[in-house]
Amino acid sequence: MALITSVENARTEVARLTDWRGFVAEHKQQLTVAAGVAGFVVGTMMVRRLRRRHG
């Protein structure tokens, strides 16, 4: 009986850890801010690279 309980607990924990939709729903604001910052950084790097190439 203990083995069945352990397997079921492990299965539940794996399902919880791999639920990326739930993670996104819980952290929507943080992920939105992170995406904005990442876009700003990538855009800044692209502009600097273009300015360096074309003077």
Buried (B, 14 or more C-beta within 10 A) or exposed (E): EEEEEEEEEEEEEEEEEEEEEEEEEEEEEEEEEEEEEEEEEEEEEEEEEEEEEEE
